[in-house]
Amino acid sequence: MKNVGQSDSRNLEFKEKFSRQKILKDLVGHSHPTVFDVGAHYGESVLFLESVFPEAVIYSFEPDPDSFALLSTAAQNKARCFNVAVAEHDGESTFYRNKISHTNSLYRVNTKSRDSIAISKAVATSDKAFFEDLNHEILVPTVRLDTFVSQQSIKCIDLLKVDVQGAECSVLRGGLEALATTKVVVLELSLFDYYEKRTSFFDVESLLNPLGFTLFSIGDISNNPMNGRTDWIEAIYLNESRE
């Protein structure tokens, strides 16, 4: 509660000492890590990861063909790019595309969402065109994290970044063997009802905790100005068995 304890002063001191980049560097612990960038979109995360770890080997995954084209251009020699969705099965899956491309997902947008500001506004104004721009289906290839790691003869993952718009647990379930040799997981956790499938801390930690992972920090947070809830967070997990 406000004015109880010393959290405000501690947080100020924290901001003076730590940045997202420093935390990731400290946790990874060396300058030439193997990094997996799952849900790479246009390559924004590739550029960030390359700036933190210039000598890293980065594997980037993006299933949407249009986003992948831009990723390939942005990544250039900075990452090895794969036009595939990382999921819990090998093969193919329906992928849902939206006008706002960073909301594309293996899960449909929930058109009855009570947390989405944009959907609430479209419902209030009877904006049919808004809904016509959601949930366009295509088929995309899928690969399990375990399958990819085996095929590429990758011994361990130093940093696994996952930003897959509600499909976080699908990625984790398809990579339990690979996760056992992973040191750090940076996971965007979708807590709100924007997609027809939503995720909880319990879902994620039921998969990660038995493998030795504990929550290290919450690196980012998006709070909803319409209803006061938290929409999503960026959670950083450390595999203490690999320290």
N, C-alpha and C positions, 0 to 999 in steps of 0.2 A: 504494500500500500504506500501511497505517497507520504513522504516525510517520515517513513519508518526505515531505520537502517541507513546505509551509506551507498545505496546503489547508484545514485546520480553521480556522486564524485568518483566512484569506481568505474563507471562507464566512461566518464570523461578521461580518466587516466588510461583506460583501455584504448580509446580512440587515438590517444597520443602515441601509444606504443605499437599498436597492431593495425594492419590493413588486411584486406582479403588476400592480397598477394603474399604478404609475409606469413600469414597463417598457413597457406598452402605450401609455401617453400619449407617452412619449419616442419610440417607434418610429413611431407614427402622425403625430405632429408638429403636429397642429392640433386645434381644439376642436369642429369640426363635420364629422366624417367620415361617409362612407357605409359602413355596417357590415352584413355579411351574417351571420346567425345560423342556421346550417344544423344542424338537430337541436335544436330549441328546447325540447322536452319540455313542462313545465308553465309555462315562462317564467322559470325561475331565471336563465338566462343573460341574458335581456332586462333583468332588474332590475340585474344586475351591470354589463352594458355601459352601461346608461343612467346608472348612478351614476358611471362613469368618464368618459363622454362625454354630458353632459346635452343637448347640442345636436346629437347625432348623428341621422342618418336611418338607422333600423334596419329591415332586412327579415328577418323570422323565418319559418322553414320547419319544419313539423312534420306528418308524414303520418298519424300515429295520430289517429283522430277524437276519442277521449276526451281524450287529452292536448291536442289542439288546442283543445278547448272550454275547458279550464283555462288554456291559454296565452292565448287571446283575452281572458279575464277579467283575467288578471294583467297583460297587456301594456297594455290600455286604449289610451291615446294614445301609448304609449311606442314602439310598433313597428307596422309594417305586416305583418300575419300572413297566411300562405298555407298551406292544408291540402294540402300536396303534398310528395313526396319529391324531393330533388335527387339526380339519378342520371346515368348516362352515356347515357341515351336518353330521348326524349320519348314519352309514352304512358301506360302503366300497368305495374305490377309487383306480384308477390306480396309481401306484407309479413307478417312473423311477429310475433305479439303474445304476450307472456308476462305472467304474474301480476305480476311486478316490472316495471312499465311502462318504466323507463329502460333495460331491456335489449331492448326491441323493436327489430327490425332488418329490413333487406332480406335478411339471411342467417339461416338457421336456427341455433338453439342446438345445439351439438354435445353430444348426450346421452351421448357417451362421453368427454367432456372429462376429462383428467387434472389440469388446473390449477384447475378450479372446486371450491372448498371445498364449496359447497352440493350440487353434483352428486355428488361423492365421498361425502358424507354420506348422500345419498338412495340411492345404490347400496348402501352398507354396511348400511342399515336396510331395504332393499327397499321404499322409500317410493314406491309407484306414483302416489299423488296428486300428488306433486311433478312428475313427468314429464307428467301430464295437464294441468298448467298452462303447458306450454311449446308454442311453435310453432303457435299458432292462426292459420290463414291468412285474410287478407283481401286484396282488390285495392285498391291506392291509385294515384292519378295520379302521374306522374313528370314532371320537367322537367330538361333540361340547364341547367347554369349559364349556358352561352353563349346558349341560347335565351331564358332569362329576362332576362338583361342586355340583349339586343337588343330584346326586346319592351318593356322598360321604359325604353329609351334611356339606360341608365346608362353613363357615360363611363369610370368607374374605381371600384374597390373599395379603400377604405383599409384595412379589416380584415375578413378572412374567418375566421370561427370555424366549425370542423367537428367535430361530435360525433355520429357516426352508427353507432357500434357495429359496427365491422368493415367498413363500406362506404366507408371514406375514399377509396380509389383510384377508386371509381365516381364520386364527386363530382368528383374532380380530372380524371379523363378526360373528363368531360362539360363541362369548363370551361377548356380550355387557352387559348382566346382571351381569356377574361375574366381568367384568372390572369396573363396577360402585362401587364395593367393594374392588377393588385392589388399592394398594398404589403406587407401583413403577413398571414400565415396562422397561425392558432392551431388546431392539429390534435390531437385526442385519437387516439393511435395504439394500436390494440389488438394487443398482441404475443402474447397467450396463446391457448389453443386453445378458448376458450369458444364461439366460433362455428365453423361448418363452413368458413368462409373466414377466414383470418388474414392479417395485414398485416405487412410488414417495413419497416425503414428503407430498404432497397434499392428496394422498390416505390414508396415515396413520393418518394424523392430522384431516382429515374429520371424522374419526372414533373416535379418542381419545379426541380431543378438546371438543366436546359436553358433554363428560363424566367428564370434569374437569381436564383433563391432559394438562400439558404444557411441552415443551421441557426443561429439566433441563441442560443437557450437552451432548456433543458428546464424548464418552469414548474411542473410537478407530476409526481409519480411514485407509482404504486401497486405496492407489493411484496407478494408472496404469502407469508403466514405459514405456509402448509402445506408448500411445497416450495422456497421461497427465490428463485424466479424473479421477474422483473418482469412484471406483468400488462399494465399500460398506462402510457403517459406522455402528458403534454401537451407537444407540441413547438411552439416558436415559430419560424417562418421569416420571414426578411426578404428582400424583393426588392431587391437592391442596385442594380439598374438603374433603380429608381424613387426612389432617395435624392436 
